[in-house]
């Protein structure tokens, strides 16, 4: 073992923390007789040579020794080593080539006595053994002899990965999946096979997919009683093991359902019907999984989701005591991100707020408190029943620091909060305008004329500190309250020359809202709208030119079309501009019409999501309807 390890110039290689001279010690630690040493070594390797999924020259130098360790039956916890190799090999093409040299090792390990090793090795074989016929035959043999569903399911997922690679034998793989999706196989493997069929051969799915899946979930829940996870080979000492223990109570079930929903993609009627069945399931873990999958669907797809949201709200009222906290925490976190779309669940949120006053605020000493999640979700939904509770909180000497931000969503319903917001704004200490920004937005929404002196004082303060963004927030509020262009135009003109392009873009949006009163800024706006500027700044300036002139000039139309197509985050501002133009928006009205026909949210993206994606997309749809209706 470790043949040639001392011939590698580790000091000349690098990993995440610099020189790789510590790597030989970590590799040797993996073979230690002491569990704590082995687990510390595995954690250290992940951190050093593969932290955040990266690959270094030291990472590649480790691969032969990791393969040697994984192949040696005397080494405990080899499943973790195979998983590390798979992760390294899928990170980059170069790393894939290095790990592919171990294809024969993985093929042998697929029949290892250790079930954890067999499970990990199957995924490695599919990815790194370059003999498709042999890979398929190996998977077929393992499926024929494995009896533990916790091992069969990963094999089925490997079969799906094989089909996805389309490297020969895909038809045979699909036939195997079709057979695995039916009796006599257990409910877990059948669900796994259905998920893979949905991804790679949707025509082979049963016509009664939804009732079939719900039935399998119920059957699986009965079979799971008393089952535990596949042992990892020892006590949980490593960070990897501890993270596994923190996973959801039914991580496998969550993964099976997530795979199926992802594969069904735009088959929304099936997905929604499935979610509705899961949300009323007698199995708590299935209901919690349904909450998270519902959030994912609502973030990506437009449409009438009121029935789904209403079921979530009903769950807040009817959750059994033993699971209430977990259900409520998950449900409320989902509803918080829906904003106005959470309205069908408002009764459930309100009942929770009334029943649990201890959830009204969260305290973060020494920082100011924040609103509790149920109350914040109710207020974001625009429900006026949040206002009396917020008013009680506003009586405290220290207001929740996010109180001002929820007032924006309550609109005129929040008028009783104006005196407290005004007092808090007046008490904002000089030199700390960032603490006042949520309050500034709130008094602007409420058009509170009595807040103007505090706003003017704050504007003087932020001028002294040259805080362009803060000054523009105050200007927005003053314009909303007074509508006096003379008071705000000088500030906007100065901000148009600010060094920060984000500030210049916001100034352009402010000038656009002034309309014809901003004509003194028109020549500067035209220059900013010209090619060469950052897209957000250029788009904001083009919108401002249109709003100031009342028409869409050809150059402006070209800029806005380009931004709409290539930079979806600009669409709300463009749609607001078109709404303000009324009949003058005709040259670009087709953009709004096409947007209304698109089923997928403009904020949807494969690499994550933002906390305000849904309300931003709903605002875009509202504006587009106005644009089209104004034609």
C-alpha angles and dihedrals in degrees: 000000000000092000108180096007092125092051091065113094094228094170089063091053126078140214135174093299101040126260116040095215090117093058098087089057091051092049092050089047089062089067095047120128089226113086093209092054092049094050093046089051092051091049090048093051093049090050097044108034101023107024113155088001094293127145125218133180087261089055092059091046089056096055099083091050093047089052090050091051093046091053095052112090090202090070114087124221094023090157088075090053092051090049090051091050092050091050092049092046094052094048100077139359091247092051090047090058091051094050092043087068086072095058093117091050091055091047090056093044091055086077096040118140090237109085092208091055092048091052094050094042094056091063090047093051092054092051104037110027107089097205108091096187091050092046092052092048091049091052090047092053094048092049089052095055106031114097103175111091089211087067097035093057095057088048090054090049088051088052088055091049088051090053091048091056090057092203097144129303095052092133091054090048091052091050090052091049092049090053092047091052093067139059138320089042118091125260095258096054091043091053090048091050092049090053091052093046090051089055100043109018110018090167088069094060116112118258090235093053099145099049089041093054093045090050091050091050091054092047092047092051089058093048094050094065108120095003121131132194122276105276115253092217102266148358118328104260103135128078088240090057093045091052089052090054090053091056120111116288089251102029092156093054091047090052093048093052093043090052092050095047092047091050093047087056108159096014086105098164091058093044094048093046089050092049092050090053091048093048091060095039117131088228112091095206091052090051092050091048089051090055093056093044090049089054091051092050094048091049092054107033133054124216142087104322096163095114092053093047091047090056090053090051092049088053089058089060099041106037112130116249094248093059101024099106095048093044093045094047092051095042094048092048088055094046092049089064094050097064108179091006087068091070094104088059094047095104090057092046092048092049089052092048092050094045097045112043089164087071095058093094138016117215123216107179126236089018123073114270125259130218115273115253098249093051092043091051091050092050093045088054087061092241112158090212087079092064100075090051092047089049090056090051090048089063090068117097091239115049122211103265093231096050092102093052094058093049087070089066095045094053116179091357087074095061092112088063094059097095093052093046090048092051092049091049091051090050094055106123119240114261095030104084093148089072090058099051098094089047091049091054091047097053088046092055090047091046088225106184092189089065093062096093091054091047091051091049090050091048090055089048095052091046088059090051093042090232099164098180092048093048090051091052089055091047090053090054093046091050091050091050104038107015089213108150092187091062097051105029096080091053092048092049091052091047090052087071095045118133094237113080090209089059091047090051091051091048089053090052089051092050090050091056089057090061115189091001088073095062091118086067096048099100092049091047091053090053091049091050091057122103118280099050123107110277097244092050094044092047093048090050092049090051090049092051089053094048094046094048095035093229142080107244117203094253091048091048091053092050094048094046090051093049093046092053100039103031111038092182088073095059098090092055092045092048090049088053092050091048091054091050094058109185089004089072092071096110090060102030090107089068091061093045092052091048091055090055094052112099096198122076115252088230094057114115135161097234100063142295142257129238092244100040095111099048090044092054092044089053089052091052092048092051093046091053089053091049093050092042090051091062 
